[in-house]
Amino acid sequence: MKRLFTMNTVFPDSIPFRSWLILLSALAVTILFALPRLALVYFSSRGTRIDFPWLEFSVRSLYSFLIAILFLLVNLSYQRFGLSRFPGVISNYLIPLLLNVVLLIGIDFILIRIHLNLFAPPFNERVFRFFFRISVVLEVLLVVLIACIFRLIFRNQQVRIANERLLKANAETQYELLKNQVNPHFLFNSLNTVNALILHDPVAASQFVSHLSDVFRYSLTSRTADLVTLAEELRFMESYMAMLAGRYGEKIRFQLAINPVYTNSRLPPMALQVLVENAVKHNVASYRQPLWVELVTNANHTITVSNGLQAKKEPELSTGLGLANLNQRCLYLSGREITIQKTTRTFSVTIPLLL
């Protein structure tokens, strides 16, 4: 069994960043923390000559630059390390907080040791340690804040892109539905079926027209809905499958195994119809080899539409939008993708159901 269809999630785990953005941000933080030291020297040296410790100043600036780069990289890409498998609160807040605290303690300990080995403290060592530690903590807080702003901007962009994709998918779906509503081929076949039934079975013809009316009514009323209940979709599918049965007779067989527990669950409107229509459209149905179509609810809160694989020798033209749009709508509304599985004998599509 082979999985054929997957799509990336709407929201990626980490932020795609550019090196120049990290470097510029780190440089800005370094300059910001270097300015107070330069200002202090400038105002204290007015009218006097003072020997400024340029070497120590340069090393302290290097500390700031490296700290900024390290914490920006960590906070912009920590979820690349597989942390997204944890619950949202843990992966988004607790783990980053713990990671930043551990890094801060380690960096502070290492830098103070290195600096005191390189340079003598300009005043009392305990006081110097205190101010050094305060400087590092403030810089880390600022860098983490900058990283959070970057993440917020990126997430807003992703939401906007996702909304645009959904609008596009909905527009394409509405276009497909509109074409189906006025599809001359569909209407022609339906009227031919009615005409044939009127001659041989007027009662069946009347029932067929009633089902046709239900199908058109549902396709019109569901156009503005993002989601419908499974019960509503199944009532529509009963009429749609009855029409197909009236047209194909014993050439097509439907099987339903629906757990009543899931009837109040929701899914995109016309989702099941798209899958059943594809099954009939792309496969041969004959008395000798009837086409079977099965709708089954699953324990993992999904519904699967399966059909026998009896591909036509001359496949009908297809836009290919049906499954792609259905997957896009499911992904946006539920955060879960549809799953397509194909064997040598069967073709199945599984749709997530929303509580």
N, C-alpha and C positions, 0 to 999 in steps of 0.2 A: 504494500500500500504506500502510496507516494503523496506527500503533501505538495500541492502545486502552487498555492496562492498565499503569500504573506505580504504584509506591508509594515513599514516602520510605524512605531507608535507616534501619536501626535506630538507628545512632549518628550524630547530626548533627555537622557539622564544628566548629561553634562553640557557645559556651554562651549561651543566652538569659538576659540579665541585666537587672536593673532599675536605673534611675538611682539610686534611694535606697540600694541596696546598695553601689554604687560610692562614693557620697558618704559614707556612714557609715564604710566601710572606710578611705577616705582621711582622714576626720576623726580616726578612732582612731589611725592612724599618725602624723598630725600632732601630736596630743596626747602620744603616747608619746615622740616625739623632742623635744618642747618641755619635758617635765617635768624632765629632767636640768639644763637651763639655769636653770629656775626654782628648782630645789633648790639649785644652786650659788650663786645670788644670795641665797637665803634664809639659808643657813648662813654665807656670807661677810659678810653685812651685820648680823649680830647685834651689837648694842651700838654700831653705827656707822651713819652715814647714807651711803647709796651712791646715786649717780644711775644708775638702770638704763636701758640703751638700749632703751626700749620700741619705738621705730620700727624699729631693726635686728632686734629680736626678732620683731616682727610680719612683717617682710619674710621672715626666715628661715622662719617658720611657713608663710607663703604659698608659699615654695619647696617645702616638704615636702608641702603639700596638692596642689599642681599635679603634682609628681613622682609622688605616689601615684595620682592620677587617670589620668595618662598611662600609667604602666606597668600599671595594672590593666586599662585599656581594651585596650592592646596585647596583653597576655598572655591575656585572655579572648576575644579576637575575631580573632587574627591569621590564622586559617584561613579567614576570610571572604574573603580576598584571593586565593583559588584555590590555596593551597599544598597542599591535599589531593591534588593530582595527583602530587605527589612521593612516593617510597617512605616508609613509616611512620617509619623512624629519622630520615630527613632532615626530614620535615614536622613531626614531634613533638618532636625534640630539637635537631638542628643549626641549623635555621633560627631557632627561637625564641631559642637561645643567641646566635647571631650578631646577631639583631635587638636583643636586650637589651644586648649589649656595645656595639654601634654607638650606640644611644640613650644609654647611660650616658656614653660618651666625649663625645658631643655636648652633652648636658645639663650635664655637669661643666664643660666648657670655657666654655660660654655663661654659666652661673650665676656662676662665679668672676669672669669679666670684668665682668658686670653689678654684682655685689656690691662689687667693689673700686672701681668707678666711683662707686657711691652712698655707700659708707662707708669710712672709713679703718680698716685692720686694727688691732685692739686690742693686737697684739704683732707680733713679727717676721713679715713677709709670707710667707716660705717656710714657716714653722711654721703660719701661719694657713691657707695653701693645703692643707697636708697634712691638718690636722684637718677642714677643710671637705670635702675630697675623701673622707675616711674616713666622714664623716657621710652624704654622698650615697650612697656605695657600700652602707653598712649599710641605709639606708632602701630602696634599690632591691632588695637581697637579701630584705628582709622583705616588700616588696610582691609580689615574684615568688613567694615562698613562699606568701603568702596566695592568690594567683591559682591556684597549683598545688593548694592545698587545695580551692578552689572547683571546679576542674576535676575533681578526684578525687571529690568529693561528687556532682557532676552526673553523672559517668560511672557511678558506682554506682547512682544513681537510674535511669539509662537501662538498665543491665543488669537491674535489678529489673523495670522496665516490660517489657523484651523478654522476660524469663522469663514474666511474667504473660500476655503476648500469646501466647507459644508454648503455655503450658498451656491457654489458652482455645482456641487453634486445634486443639490435639491433642484436647481434650475434644469440640469440635464435629465433628472428623474421626471420632473414635471413635463418636460418636453416629450420624453418617451411615453408617459401616461397619456398626454394629449394626443400623440400619434396613435396610441392604441385605442383611444376613445373614438376616433374618427377613421380608424384603419379600414380602408375599403375592402381589403382582402378578408379581414376578420368579419366585417359586416356581411360581405358577399357569402362567405361560407355559412354564417349563421342563418341568413335568409334562405339559402339553398337547403339547409337542414330543416328549417321550418316548412318549406314547401314540400319536401319529401315526406315529412311526418304528417302533414295535413291530409295527404292522399291515403295514407295507410293507418294512421293513429292520431285522430284529432285531439284526443286527451293529452297524449304525449307532446303534441305540437303546442298546446296551450301551456303545458308545464315548461316547455323549452323557452317560450316567450317570457314567461314569468321569471325564469332564471336569468335570461338575458337582461331583463329590466333591473333585477337585483344587482347584477354585475356592473351595469352602467351607473346605477345609483350610488353604489359604494365607491366606484372610481372617482365620482364627482365629489362626494361628501368627504372623502379621506384626503383630498388634495392639500388641505390646509393643516392637517394634523402631522406632527412629528412622530407620534407614537399612537398605537391602538392596542387594545387588549388582544390576547391570543384568542379569546372567545369571539370577538368581533371579526377577526381575520378568518377564523375557521368557519363562521357562518357565511362569510363571503365566498370562501373556498368551496363550500358545499354547493353553492349555485354555480360557481365556475366549473367545478369538476362534473356537475350534472350536465352542463352544456357539452363538455368534452365527451362524456359518456353518451349523450344523445347523438353526437356527431359520429363518433368512432364505434359505438356499440361495444362488442366483445373484443375489439382490437386493443382496448386499453383497460387496465384494471388498477383501481386505487385501493390502498390499504392505509388505515389510520390507527395509530396506537397512541392516544393522547391521554396523559395522566391529568385528571381533573384538578389536581393541585396547582397546575401551571396556567389554568385558564384566565386568571387575573393578571398574569405576567404580561409585559408589553414588548412590542417589537415594531419596527418601521412598517407603515401601511404598504400593502401590495407586495411585501417581501416574499411570502410563500407563492403568490401568483407568478412572480418573475421566475422562480425556480421550476415550478410545474410547467409553465409556458416553454421554458428552455428545453425541458425534458421532451415535450411533445414535438417541439420545433426541430430538434436536431437528431431525433431517433425515428426508426421505422416502427410502425405499429401495424400488425396484420393479424388475421384470424389464426394463421399458422404459428405465429410467434408474437403473442400479445405483449404490449409494452406495459410493464408494471411500474407504478409510482407509489412510494411509501412515505408517510409523514409520521415521525416518531419523536416524542419528547424524551429527554435524557435526564439522568439524575444530577448532572452538573449544570442544570438550569439552562438547557439549550434545546433546540428543536432541529431535527435533521430531515432533510428532504432527499430521498434516494430514488434512483431509477435504474432500470436495466440499460446497459450500454449496447445499443443496436444502431450504430451510426449510419446515417444515410450515405449512399455512394456519392451523391452530389450535395454537399452541405449547403444549407440556405445561407444567404448573406446575413451577417450580424454586425452590429456596431461595436459589440464588446463592452458596452457601457453598463449593462445590467448588473453583472456581478461586481464590477469595480465600484459603481455607485452604491450598491447595497453594502459592500464592505466599508466604504467611507462613512456612510450614515451610522452603521453599527459601531464603528470605531469611535466616532465622535460622541454618540449618545450613550454608549455603555463602556467605552474604553477597551472593548474586546473585539477581536476580528472574527470574521467568518472563516470557516475552515473548509477547504475543498479537498476531497480525497477521491482518487480514481484508481480502479483496478481494471483488470481485463474484462470484467463483466458488469461492474457497477460504477455509478457516478453519484457522489454524495456531497451535499453542502450543509454545513451545520451553522445555525444562526444563534447568537446569544440572546437570552430572554432577560428583560429587566424586571426587577421586583417592583 
